[in-house]
Amino acid sequence: MALKESLDKFKKQQEMCQKTLSSIKASSNSTPRVTPYNPANAMSAAPALKFSSDVERLQQINNIRDTSAAAQTKRAIDLLKQTRQALTTEQINEACYVDVKTNKDVFDRLSNNFKVYYDGTRFFYKPKHDLKDKTQLLKLIQNFPEGMAVADLEDAYPSVDHDLKALKAAGDIWLVSNFGSAAEDMAYPNNHRAIKVDDDLKQLFRGIELPRDMIDIEKDLQKNGMKPATNTGKRRAQAQVHGISNKPEQKKKKHGISKRTKLTNSHLPELFKDLS
């Protein structure tokens, strides 16, 4: 009996939504032009069915509306971000089953969210940077020589990730990752300008003595707050357990370098061939 009452109540809600949508369509000529709502692009949109037999869909709607106001608000924001369309409360309800109109808590959360703009009738997704295409994306990055966080650009428009990769492939920008953490990825402009390096700085770099053992290099990295990509001590301990010698294989000595050669950056002059 409770299920039948829920079905009847839901039918009435749908009839009211249809009447509201019809009135909005009739008055569309007197309202500002916005991106039309396209149900084909909406999240979880489904064709019209007879609700008397659509028990599974009704259960899904009830499950969504039983969640917290915060969860329902996020669902509505995800819909706005995905579609990038201006949607009314009725259209949001139709697309993702979040009843923004009658749920005041959800309405207040959505209309006051910093990622959403509400003009009194429709809700819009509001990215941090209002960009439309790759040209505008490149222009913005070029205005920040100190770099921009990729996370701040990712919600600009749906294909921004593809455009960032395209700009990198074209040599227009640099994309720098920090130990695989997407939240710390940075985008830098590549202005194709030659860098002039002072001779004293070159000499200082070439004169830095490097540790002879990989373990010492790892210790120096840790001392400076960096995480080494290798763990030589652990690898050598495991090798001993399995009876593998830690001594490197004898290789033919290269001309000009021996065990007594002082290892410094001076044997890497090619690093500066393009910087003079």
Rosetta silent file (secondary structure, phi, psi, omega in degrees, C-alpha in Angstrom):
SEQUENCE: MALKESLDKFKKQQEMCQKTLSSIKASSNSTPRVTPYNPANAMSAAPALKFSSDVERLQQINNIRDTSAAAQTKRAIDLLKQTRQALTTEQINEACYVDVKTNKDVFDRLSNNFKVYYDGTRFFYKPKHDLKDKTQLLKLIQNFPEGMAVADLEDAYPSVDHDLKALKAAGDIWLVSNFGSAAEDMAYPNNHRAIKVDDDLKQLFRGIELPRDMIDIEKDLQKNGMKPATNTGKRRAQAQVHGISNKPEQKKKKHGISKRTKLTNSHLPELFKDLS
SCORE:     score description
SCORE:     0.000 S_00000001
   1 L     0.000  -41.755  179.237    0.000    0.000    0.000 S_00000001
   2 H   -62.379  -38.438  179.204    2.849    2.388    0.857 S_00000001
   3 H   -65.379  -40.430  179.453    4.453    1.707   -2.533 S_00000001
   4 H   -64.019  -41.284  178.813    1.186    2.460   -4.347 S_00000001
   5 H   -64.029  -38.909  177.920    0.841    5.762   -2.465 S_00000001
   6 H   -64.320  -41.082  178.853    4.431    6.658   -3.389 S_00000001
   7 H   -62.913  -44.268  179.857    3.722    5.862   -7.033 S_00000001
   8 H   -63.484  -42.162  178.972    0.595    8.023   -7.043 S_00000001
   9 H   -63.229  -40.329 -178.568    2.441   10.875   -5.380 S_00000001
  10 H   -68.893  -35.248  176.705    5.289   10.619   -7.870 S_00000001
  11 H   -59.827  -44.134 -179.654    2.846   10.646  -10.808 S_00000001
  12 H   -63.362  -39.162  177.927    1.405   13.911   -9.559 S_00000001
  13 H   -62.716  -40.859  179.827    4.895   15.403   -9.232 S_00000001
  14 H   -66.137  -38.986  178.343    5.698   14.417  -12.811 S_00000001
  15 H   -63.470  -40.122  177.914    2.439   15.975  -14.076 S_00000001
  16 H   -64.790  -39.382  178.685    3.314   19.219  -12.285 S_00000001
  17 H   -63.292  -41.973 -179.643    6.817   19.152  -13.806 S_00000001
  18 H   -63.850  -40.703  178.333    5.382   18.678  -17.295 S_00000001
  19 H   -63.818  -40.711  179.533    3.014   21.634  -16.803 S_00000001
  20 H   -64.291  -44.518  179.135    5.913   23.792  -15.567 S_00000001
  21 H   -62.253  -38.082  179.570    8.117   22.824  -18.520 S_00000001
  22 H   -64.935  -40.641  179.596    5.263   23.612  -20.925 S_00000001
  23 H   -68.502  -35.595  177.441    4.803   27.065  -19.418 S_00000001
  24 H   -65.287  -42.461 -179.976    8.561   27.720  -19.610 S_00000001
  25 H   -63.479  -38.858 -178.105    8.594   26.709  -23.273 S_00000001
  26 H   -67.469  -28.878 -178.280    5.617   28.990  -24.032 S_00000001
  27 L  -101.564   14.190 -175.687    7.399   31.977  -22.489 S_00000001
  28 H   -65.895  -25.558 -178.117   10.825   31.249  -23.984 S_00000001
  29 H   -70.516  -20.293 -178.158   10.504   34.092  -26.504 S_00000001
  30 H  -101.831    3.910 -179.131   10.469   36.673  -23.690 S_00000001
  31 L  -111.652  156.299  179.263   13.431   35.247  -21.738 S_00000001
  32 L   -59.095  148.099 -179.459   17.208   35.618  -22.390 S_00000001
  33 L   -77.186  127.687  178.554   18.687   33.069  -24.740 S_00000001
  34 L  -131.881  171.037  177.467   20.669   30.338  -22.947 S_00000001
  35 L   -61.822  122.355 -176.329   22.095   26.970  -23.873 S_00000001
  36 L   -67.434  148.970  178.085   19.063   24.717  -24.402 S_00000001
  37 L   -75.576  129.727 -179.243   18.640   21.701  -22.200 S_00000001
  38 L  -120.867  103.455 -177.340   19.429   18.485  -24.011 S_00000001
  39 H   -57.906  -24.290 -179.061   18.255   15.370  -22.147 S_00000001
  40 H   -65.382  -26.351 -179.041   20.587   13.225  -24.294 S_00000001
  41 H   -95.648   -5.504 -174.864   23.552   14.853  -22.535 S_00000001
  42 L   -78.979  152.207 -177.640   22.073   14.752  -19.053 S_00000001
  43 L   -74.054  129.033  175.293   23.296   12.371  -16.374 S_00000001
  44 L    62.670   22.383  178.936   21.171    9.265  -15.901 S_00000001
  45 L   -67.840  143.634 -177.406   18.450   10.538  -18.282 S_00000001
  46 L  -137.859  150.660  178.442   15.956    7.853  -19.252 S_00000001
  47 L   -65.842  155.006 -179.017   13.075    7.629  -21.738 S_00000001
  48 L   -63.541  134.757  179.913    9.546    8.159  -20.467 S_00000001
  49 L  -132.080  164.969  171.903    8.006    5.006  -19.021 S_00000001
  50 L   -76.523  115.941 -172.245    4.785    4.000  -17.322 S_00000001
  51 L   -70.009  -17.548  177.028    5.643    4.470  -13.693 S_00000001
  52 L   -63.020  -26.563  179.314    3.212    1.795  -12.593 S_00000001
  53 L  -109.002    0.240 -176.218    5.660   -0.746  -13.946 S_00000001
  54 L   -98.819   58.648 -176.212    8.840    1.249  -13.334 S_00000001
  55 H   -66.715  -39.301 -177.512    9.434    0.045   -9.775 S_00000001
  56 H   -63.238  -41.922  179.585   13.225   -0.102  -10.139 S_00000001
  57 H   -66.138  -40.957  178.370   13.442    3.522  -11.249 S_00000001
  58 H   -61.766  -39.815  177.985   11.197    4.645   -8.402 S_00000001
  59 H   -64.339  -38.818  177.857   13.424    2.831   -5.929 S_00000001
  60 H   -62.646  -43.166  179.207   16.465    4.605   -7.401 S_00000001
  61 H   -62.724  -45.219  179.287   14.745    7.979   -6.989 S_00000001
  62 H   -62.827  -38.386  178.798   13.779    7.198   -3.394 S_00000001
  63 H   -63.794  -41.038  179.633   17.345    6.057   -2.636 S_00000001
  64 H   -64.703  -43.889 -177.089   18.763    9.319   -4.013 S_00000001
  65 H   -75.893  -12.549  174.543   16.333   11.457   -2.035 S_00000001
  66 L   -84.771  -11.467  178.450   17.096    9.511    1.137 S_00000001
  67 L   -75.152  172.196 -177.792   20.754   10.598    0.933 S_00000001
  68 L   -68.326  161.059  177.656   22.070   13.694    2.686 S_00000001
  69 H   -62.001  -35.533  179.022   21.512   17.182    1.320 S_00000001
  70 H   -64.316  -42.536 -179.945   25.263   17.462    0.680 S_00000001
  71 H   -66.157  -40.222  178.598   25.271   14.280   -1.444 S_00000001
  72 H   -67.378  -37.236  177.684   22.266   15.456   -3.462 S_00000001
  73 H   -63.451  -42.913  178.445   23.880   18.871   -3.983 S_00000001
  74 H   -62.349  -39.126  179.002   27.048   17.222   -5.288 S_00000001
  75 H   -62.000  -41.922  178.632   24.982   15.123   -7.681 S_00000001
  76 H   -66.751  -40.060  179.036   23.335   18.264   -9.061 S_00000001
  77 H   -65.705  -40.013  177.307   26.709   20.058   -9.383 S_00000001
  78 H   -60.683  -37.992  177.279   28.161   17.046  -11.229 S_00000001
  79 H   -64.487  -45.182  179.146   25.243   17.264  -13.663 S_00000001
  80 H   -63.114  -39.522  179.701   25.853   20.978  -14.276 S_00000001
  81 H   -67.761  -39.948 -177.131   29.573   20.365  -14.793 S_00000001
  82 H   -69.590  -43.910 -174.723   28.982   17.471  -17.173 S_00000001
  83 H   -85.950  -28.805 -173.962   26.343   19.164  -19.347 S_00000001
  84 L    52.860   37.116  178.726   27.591   22.806  -19.105 S_00000001
  85 L  -114.976  157.813  175.109   23.969   23.816  -19.670 S_00000001
  86 L   -86.246  115.855 -172.555   21.702   26.270  -17.880 S_00000001
  87 E  -120.116  141.277  173.435   19.157   24.098  -16.057 S_00000001
  88 L   -83.682  172.422  178.278   15.997   24.849  -14.103 S_00000001
  89 H   -62.370  -37.527 -179.975   15.030   22.985  -10.945 S_00000001
  90 H   -66.023  -39.578 -179.882   12.587   20.879  -12.969 S_00000001
  91 H   -68.995  -36.311  176.139   15.275   19.935  -15.501 S_00000001
  92 H   -64.766  -43.109  178.992   17.697   18.964  -12.730 S_00000001
  93 H   -61.513  -42.642 -179.258   14.995   16.814  -11.168 S_00000001
  94 H   -66.439  -36.115 -173.436   14.262   15.133  -14.491 S_00000001
  95 H   -83.864  -39.046 -174.270   17.930   14.444  -15.245 S_00000001
  96 H  -132.522   10.023  172.690   19.337   13.284  -11.910 S_00000001
  97 L    65.350   25.035  175.022   16.318   12.922   -9.593 S_00000001
  98 L  -100.803  117.373 -175.638   17.410   15.653   -7.182 S_00000001
  99 L   -85.974   82.611 -178.568   14.358   17.664   -6.103 S_00000001
 100 L   -70.153  -30.561 -173.154   15.936   21.102   -5.767 S_00000001
 101 L   -67.279  -45.609 -174.975   12.589   22.903   -5.909 S_00000001
 102 L   -98.078  -14.897  178.514   10.938   21.455   -2.807 S_00000001
 103 L   -94.379   97.829 -173.966   14.054   20.545   -0.790 S_00000001
 104 H   -61.625  -38.091 -179.524   15.053   23.902    0.724 S_00000001
 105 H   -61.594  -45.431  179.040   18.322   22.613    2.175 S_00000001
 106 H   -66.260  -41.750  179.484   19.476   21.337   -1.229 S_00000001
 107 H   -59.561  -47.103 -179.099   18.280   24.522   -2.940 S_00000001
 108 H   -64.255  -42.347  179.408   20.203   26.764   -0.515 S_00000001
 109 H   -63.052  -43.220 -176.691   23.352   24.654   -0.775 S_00000001
 110 H   -70.390  -46.790 -176.816   23.237   24.612   -4.581 S_00000001
 111 H   -68.756  -24.083 -179.337   22.403   28.287   -5.126 S_00000001
 112 L  -101.029    2.297 -179.620   25.115   29.415   -2.675 S_00000001
 113 L   -71.736  137.740 -175.893   27.844   27.036   -3.864 S_00000001
 114 L   -68.142  -15.458  178.203   30.925   28.841   -5.190 S_00000001
 115 L   -93.539    4.855 -175.465   31.004   26.517   -8.229 S_00000001
 116 E  -130.035  140.246  172.828   27.422   27.407   -9.210 S_00000001
 117 E  -114.857  130.633 -179.967   25.767   30.578  -10.506 S_00000001
 118 E  -119.864  120.524 -176.694   22.018   31.001  -10.030 S_00000001
 119 L   -95.416   11.042 -178.776   20.251   33.762  -11.975 S_00000001
 120 L   102.149  -18.736  179.972   16.934   33.331  -10.236 S_00000001
 121 L  -130.508  -42.453 -175.318   15.626   30.786  -12.734 S_00000001
 122 L  -125.178  155.700  177.512   18.446   28.570  -13.927 S_00000001
 123 E  -106.436  137.495  178.328   21.604   27.095  -12.484 S_00000001
 124 E  -123.433  147.847  171.233   24.964   27.307  -14.291 S_00000001
 125 E   -80.255  136.777 -175.784   28.286   25.617  -13.553 S_00000001
 126 L  -119.732   97.546  178.688   30.938   28.252  -12.736 S_00000001
 127 L   -72.013  164.428 -179.933   34.571   27.142  -13.387 S_00000001
 128 L   -65.473  -37.398  178.325   37.485   28.945  -11.787 S_00000001
 129 L  -122.129  124.127 -177.679   38.644   30.200  -15.201 S_00000001
 130 L   -83.057   89.686 -178.886   36.074   31.067  -17.849 S_00000001
 131 L  -120.509  151.478 -178.154   37.713   29.538  -20.934 S_00000001
 132 L  -115.866  -28.779 -174.000   36.147   28.221  -24.119 S_00000001
 133 L  -154.275 -176.534 -176.079   38.960   26.723  -26.208 S_00000001
 134 H   -65.622  -35.663 -179.735   42.666   25.958  -26.584 S_00000001
 135 H   -62.217  -46.566  178.429   43.543   29.490  -27.730 S_00000001
 136 H   -67.167  -34.630  177.991   42.145   31.050  -24.563 S_00000001
 137 H   -62.268  -47.036  179.928   43.797   28.322  -22.483 S_00000001
 138 H   -63.555  -42.309 -179.459   47.249   29.079  -23.927 S_00000001
 139 H   -60.953  -39.915  179.167   46.783   32.829  -23.477 S_00000001
 140 H   -65.617  -46.600 -178.934   45.938   32.335  -19.799 S_00000001
 141 H   -62.528  -36.864  179.772   48.953   30.092  -19.124 S_00000001
 142 H   -65.411  -20.838  178.731   51.262   32.580  -20.854 S_00000001
 143 L   -83.181   -2.606 -179.271   50.158   35.211  -18.353 S_00000001
 144 L  -127.027   77.661 -179.604   51.523   33.075  -15.481 S_00000001
 145 L   -61.790  -21.857  178.849   55.276   32.508  -16.020 S_00000001
 146 L   -80.619   -3.849  175.823   55.486   31.163  -12.457 S_00000001
 147 L   100.299  154.851  177.595   53.144   28.339  -13.468 S_00000001
 148 E  -127.775  142.399  176.784   49.516   27.379  -12.916 S_00000001
 149 E   -69.136  129.083  179.453   48.110   24.359  -11.103 S_00000001
 150 H   -60.720  -32.487  179.681   46.574   21.938  -13.596 S_00000001
 151 H   -61.008  -28.572  179.360   43.797   21.261  -11.069 S_00000001
 152 H   -79.043  -12.715 -178.993   42.698   24.896  -11.457 S_00000001
 153 L  -103.155  -19.484 -169.531   42.383   24.451  -15.232 S_00000001
 154 L   -65.140  -24.843 -178.272   40.749   21.033  -15.449 S_00000001
 155 L  -100.128   11.504 -177.925   37.186   22.245  -14.953 S_00000001
 156 L   -62.020  -46.974  175.518   37.414   25.146  -17.435 S_00000001
 157 L  -160.451  161.614 -169.466   35.674   23.128  -20.173 S_00000001
 158 L   -56.462  -36.184 -174.109   35.213   19.393  -20.932 S_00000001
 159 L   -98.772   21.751 -175.009   38.136   18.931  -23.361 S_00000001
 160 H   -65.160  -35.183  179.346   40.734   20.944  -21.424 S_00000001
 161 H   -62.058  -42.949  178.911   42.862   17.854  -20.612 S_00000001
 162 H   -63.703  -40.564 -178.879   43.143   17.025  -24.317 S_00000001
 163 H   -70.055  -34.844  176.596   44.094   20.627  -25.143 S_00000001
 164 H   -62.277  -42.786  178.133   46.761   20.719  -22.426 S_00000001
 165 H   -65.602  -37.375  179.333   48.403   17.628  -23.938 S_00000001
 166 H   -66.642  -40.883  178.399   48.149   19.151  -27.417 S_00000001
 167 H   -66.224  -36.490  177.072   49.821   22.386  -26.256 S_00000001
 168 H   -66.453  -44.798 -179.799   52.588   20.356  -24.613 S_00000001
 169 H   -62.746  -32.088 -179.750   53.129   18.294  -27.780 S_00000001
 170 L   -81.160   -5.701  179.874   53.343   21.513  -29.821 S_00000001
 171 L    80.246   15.578 -178.792   56.002   22.886  -27.460 S_00000001
 172 L   -84.738  -25.971  179.881   53.829   25.816  -26.335 S_00000001
 173 E  -140.052  166.288  171.493   53.763   24.838  -22.648 S_00000001
 174 E  -112.000  136.542  172.303   55.531   22.619  -20.131 S_00000001
 175 E  -112.643  117.701 -175.397   53.604   20.151  -17.974 S_00000001
 176 E  -115.277  123.018  179.046   55.528   19.240  -14.821 S_00000001
 177 E   -99.351  149.382  178.837   54.362   16.414  -12.546 S_00000001
 178 E  -115.665   93.616  178.094   55.314   16.042   -8.898 S_00000001
 179 L    54.081   38.967  174.024   55.734   12.336   -8.062 S_00000001
 180 L    73.598    9.209  179.049   52.595   11.393   -9.981 S_00000001
 181 E   -90.901  111.874 -176.207   50.250   13.535   -7.890 S_00000001
 182 E   -61.914  -29.871 -178.484   47.745   15.156  -10.259 S_00000001
 183 E   -66.326  -19.807 -177.579   46.882   17.758   -7.615 S_00000001
 184 E  -109.123    5.947  176.712   50.435   19.102   -7.826 S_00000001
 185 E   -65.322  140.826 -177.914   50.854   19.058  -11.607 S_00000001
 186 E  -125.858  148.115  176.263   51.841   22.456  -12.968 S_00000001
 187 E  -115.062  126.424 -179.236   51.567   24.087  -16.393 S_00000001
 188 E  -121.077  143.264  175.924   54.265   26.572  -17.438 S_00000001
 189 E   -72.859  142.860  175.337   54.445   28.707  -20.581 S_00000001
 190 L  -108.352  100.148 -174.244   57.263   27.915  -23.003 S_00000001
 191 L   -86.279    4.521  176.610   58.267   31.284  -24.403 S_00000001
 192 L    56.157   32.387  178.766   61.027   29.807  -26.623 S_00000001
 193 L   -99.159  138.053  178.565   63.537   32.283  -25.226 S_00000001
 194 L   -70.054  137.478 -178.876   67.226   31.395  -25.004 S_00000001
 195 L   -98.611  125.759  178.296   68.495   31.287  -21.425 S_00000001
 196 L   -93.996  119.185 -179.216   71.794   33.020  -20.707 S_00000001
 197 L  -107.002  128.727 -178.731   73.737   31.277  -17.932 S_00000001
 198 L   -64.671  143.097 -178.626   76.553   33.139  -16.213 S_00000001
 199 H   -61.380  -35.532  178.794   80.009   31.546  -16.538 S_00000001
 200 H   -63.993  -37.026  178.615   80.481   31.633  -12.750 S_00000001
 201 H   -68.139  -39.012  176.427   77.284   29.617  -12.321 S_00000001
 202 H   -60.639  -45.545 -178.076   78.472   27.072  -14.875 S_00000001
 203 H   -64.737  -37.730  178.697   81.785   26.732  -13.050 S_00000001
 204 H   -64.477  -41.938  179.091   79.998   26.333   -9.722 S_00000001
 205 H   -64.334  -44.981 -177.651   77.812   23.563  -11.143 S_00000001
 206 H   -68.479  -23.096 -177.489   80.749   21.733  -12.706 S_00000001
 207 L   -88.848   -2.681 -179.982   82.712   21.938   -9.464 S_00000001
 208 L   -72.455  124.181 -179.968   80.096   20.198   -7.312 S_00000001
 209 E   -82.951  130.035 -177.871   81.483   16.874   -6.136 S_00000001
 210 L   -94.127  144.288  175.257   79.021   14.017   -6.461 S_00000001
 211 L   -60.977  144.580 -178.419   78.742   11.120   -3.957 S_00000001
 212 L   -82.520  -26.680 -176.463   80.340    7.930   -5.217 S_00000001
 213 L  -107.703  141.467 -178.201   77.761    5.605   -3.658 S_00000001
 214 H   -62.980  -31.049  178.833   74.043    5.603   -4.483 S_00000001
 215 H   -63.247  -40.241  178.220   73.201    5.302   -0.795 S_00000001
 216 H   -65.004  -36.946  177.470   74.964    8.620   -0.138 S_00000001
 217 H   -63.521  -43.211  179.197   72.970   10.229   -2.969 S_00000001
 218 H   -63.682  -38.682  178.289   69.726    8.978   -1.424 S_00000001
 219 H   -64.427  -40.879  179.282   70.744   10.340    1.984 S_00000001
 220 H   -64.577  -38.054  178.190   71.485   13.753    0.479 S_00000001
 221 H   -64.014  -45.140  179.755   68.076   13.791   -1.217 S_00000001
 222 H   -65.067  -36.205  179.539   66.325   12.934    2.057 S_00000001
 223 H   -63.224  -30.273 -179.845   68.364   15.571    3.898 S_00000001
 224 L   -97.035   16.968  174.094   67.001   18.171    1.463 S_00000001
 225 L    80.337   16.667  179.956   63.400   17.057    1.892 S_00000001
 226 L  -111.084  148.678 -178.343   63.143   14.966   -1.287 S_00000001
 227 L   -97.193  117.898  179.048   62.037   11.349   -1.581 S_00000001
 228 L   -64.245  147.215  178.405   64.455    9.129   -3.536 S_00000001
 229 L   -81.089  -11.485 -179.031   62.944    7.001   -6.276 S_00000001
 230 L  -123.771  163.474  175.225   65.217    4.100   -5.256 S_00000001
 231 L  -134.316   84.086 -173.641   66.117    2.292   -2.018 S_00000001
 232 H   -64.944  -39.089 -179.809   69.616    0.966   -2.561 S_00000001
 233 H   -60.644  -44.643  179.314   70.091   -0.240    1.029 S_00000001
 234 H   -65.835  -41.424 -179.226   66.968   -2.411    0.879 S_00000001
 235 H   -63.850  -40.307 -179.858   67.871   -3.726   -2.561 S_00000001
 236 H   -69.208  -36.930  177.847   71.358   -4.720   -1.432 S_00000001
 237 H   -64.027  -41.774  177.686   69.995   -6.433    1.691 S_00000001
 238 H   -65.316  -36.037  179.307   67.598   -8.477   -0.422 S_00000001
 239 H   -66.019  -37.893  178.690   70.409   -9.360   -2.785 S_00000001
 240 H   -65.360  -40.618  179.475   72.502  -10.672    0.123 S_00000001
 241 H   -60.217  -37.541 -178.172   69.636  -12.860    1.335 S_00000001
 242 L   -92.155    8.235  175.813   69.398  -14.458   -2.114 S_00000001
 243 L    72.063   25.627  179.161   73.158  -14.829   -2.401 S_00000001
 244 L   -96.475  132.624 -178.779   73.548  -12.256   -5.170 S_00000001
 245 L   -69.291  138.332  177.860   76.786  -10.323   -5.184 S_00000001
 246 L   -86.330   -9.618 -177.985   76.484   -6.586   -4.695 S_00000001
 247 L   -74.232  132.419  178.980   79.713   -5.941   -6.551 S_00000001
 248 L   -68.563  152.063  178.331   79.154   -4.504   -9.999 S_00000001
 249 L   -65.507  143.755  178.591   80.431   -6.445  -12.967 S_00000001
 250 L   -68.970  122.967  178.929   83.851   -5.461  -14.203 S_00000001
 251 L  -114.757  157.198  178.847   83.447   -3.304  -17.263 S_00000001
 252 L   -65.652  129.708 -177.329   85.955   -2.060  -19.712 S_00000001
 253 L   -65.353  138.474  176.365   87.287    1.279  -18.550 S_00000001
 254 L   -83.046  149.267 -178.227   86.245    4.239  -20.605 S_00000001
 255 L   -61.084  126.613  174.559   88.930    6.508  -21.969 S_00000001
 256 L    92.200   -8.202 -179.465   89.732    9.337  -19.579 S_00000001
 257 L  -128.366  129.305  178.636   87.812    8.004  -16.524 S_00000001
 258 L  -136.225 -178.086 -179.835   89.202    5.682  -13.857 S_00000001
 259 L   -63.788  -24.242 -178.515   88.519    4.809  -10.211 S_00000001
 260 L   -91.149   -2.180 -179.388   90.697    7.714   -9.167 S_00000001
 261 L   -68.524  130.302  177.490   88.862   10.200  -11.321 S_00000001
 262 L   -74.125  119.338 -177.952   87.183   12.873   -9.216 S_00000001
 263 L   -81.865  110.393  174.506   83.466   12.740  -10.063 S_00000001
 264 E  -135.904  176.157  178.839   82.177   16.248  -10.627 S_00000001
 265 H   -73.926   -3.991 -178.536   79.798   17.924  -13.020 S_00000001
 266 H   -68.809  -16.171  178.584   82.783   19.024  -15.128 S_00000001
 267 H   -89.642   13.711  178.072   82.551   15.754  -17.090 S_00000001
 268 L  -123.486   53.440 -177.125   79.098   16.817  -18.347 S_00000001
 269 H   -64.993  -21.384 -177.462   79.896   19.800  -20.591 S_00000001
 270 H   -66.562  -17.780  178.660   77.127   18.815  -22.983 S_00000001
 271 H   -65.050  -22.013 -174.606   74.574   20.063  -20.437 S_00000001
 272 H  -112.909   10.176 -176.061   75.619   23.591  -21.263 S_00000001
 273 L   -65.697  -26.755 -179.383   76.177   23.434  -25.001 S_00000001
 274 L  -101.224    5.716 -174.806   72.831   25.160  -25.637 S_00000001
 275 L  -114.272    9.252 -178.826   73.078   27.594  -22.727 S_00000001
 276 L   -88.661    0.000    0.000   76.099   29.631  -23.640 S_00000001
